[in-house]
């Protein structure tokens, strides 16, 4: 015998059964949402073998996020050690987190602006992307992790430099990023010697242990230039 709709509502436990079905549906939808989100994140961290070969990732270097250009091709890879961005069909540029000042998203132009440390005019790289996703948050966390401090130093007693101590991810290698002020020319060997001695004195005042010969401190004038050990600067 068919029961009218009102009679069904009076059946003991009917509401509990209905609520259980709704809860089950919600739970199923949530599981589906989390699975889809995880799959999207996993796809973002998956790098084809051919691309890995182009990047020449270091041993133990893990991909954390990827950014795609307007053409749909991968244009940027963020790892636990560095930021890699495409410079051509098969060309990539690598910048360690310890050498990056900041990342900014140009909403109007749809571009990620990467600003490097060091030099009188900090280097910048511009990478067009479809969107920046969570790259800014990721970069802030990775960059902050490398920062040890920033100080103004006067190597010749008159003119200033900005000396920032950074630590390389994983290896813990200490770098001193030097940005000259007041017209100091770091290409001058005499000035470089003064800077090296000033940084060494600053390190001693701060109580930072001297590095071993196997892993020396470096003074870096500009991004992408060969690092100069303070002991060899003069």
Protein Blocks (a to p, Z undefined) as FASTA:
>chain_A
ZZdfklmmmpghklmmmmmmmmmmmmmmmmmmmmmmmmmmmmmmpccfklmmmnopaehi
acfbdcddfkopafbdcdfkbccddfbfkbccdddfklcfbdcddfknopacdddeejjb
dcddddddfblkjmmmmmmmmmmmmpnbdcdddfkomaccdddddddehjlpacddddde
ehiafkbmklmmmmmmmmmmmmmmnopacddfklccdddfbghiacddfklmZZ
